[in-house]
Amino acid sequence: MAQPGKRRSTLGPTPFARHLGSYLWSLVKAENGDRSGRWLAARTDRSNGYWEKILNLRQAMTTNDIAIVAELFGVSPYQFVHEAREWDGEEQEPSPAPVVPIASKNVGGSTHTEGHQAREPRVAFRDDSGSGELIDE
């Protein structure tokens, strides 16, 4: 059995969870943090990758996460949720991932750099009919 406070979220965010994540982002931003999650990771027992998903609105917070950030910002978990509900800031979608150069080569006397866009991981499941085909969802 997991120890209290050690559960991690794998939940996709609902509209309210996205609002909580946006509110958390506004608090982190006010402290000169960024969406990488490093600011929160340095102050909690969660990794920067975990917080990065929450700050970029790709993952919902658990009640344990709410308790952690509430304590970090000096309020009760109930007060954190109340303030998030009252917060009228807009949910800002994170900017698209930058194009990252992956290779540079000389093509016909000029340098050519190839790039790629960072993508969300995709999930595929095998169908139940036994055919072994992957179903993209």
Residue pairs with C-beta under 8 A, 6 or more apart in sequence:
4 64
5 45
5 64
5 67
5 68
6 64
7 62
7 64
8 46
8 50
8 62
9 50
9 54
9 59
9 60
9 61
9 62
9 65
10 59
11 17
11 59
11 60
11 62
12 58
12 59
12 60
13 21
13 57
13 58
13 59
13 60
14 60
17 60
17 61
18 57
18 91
19 84
19 85
19 87
19 91
20 60
20 61
20 66
20 81
20 84
21 54
21 55
21 56
21 57
21 59
21 60
21 61
22 57
22 89
22 90
22 91
22 92
23 83
23 84
23 87
23 89
24 54
24 55
24 61
24 69
24 84
25 35
25 55
25 92
26 87
26 89
27 69
27 73
28 34
28 39
28 40
28 55
31 39
32 39
33 39
33 40
35 52
35 55
35 56
35 94
36 48
36 52
37 47
37 48
37 49
37 50
37 51
37 52
37 53
37 54
37 55
38 48
40 46
40 48
40 51
40 55
40 69
40 72
41 47
41 48
41 50
41 51
43 72
44 51
44 68
44 69
44 72
45 68
46 65
46 68
50 59
53 59
54 60
54 61
54 65
55 94
56 94
57 91
57 93
57 94
58 120
61 69
63 77
66 77
66 80
66 81
67 77
69 80
70 76
70 77
70 79
70 80
73 80
75 83
96 117
97 117
97 118
97 119
98 118
99 115
99 116
99 117
100 115
100 116
100 118
101 113
101 114
101 115
102 114
102 115
102 116
103 113
103 114
104 111
104 112
104 113
104 114
105 111
105 112
106 112
122 136
123 136
123 137
124 134
124 135
124 136
124 137
125 134
125 135
125 137
126 132
126 133
126 134
126 135
127 133
127 134
127 135
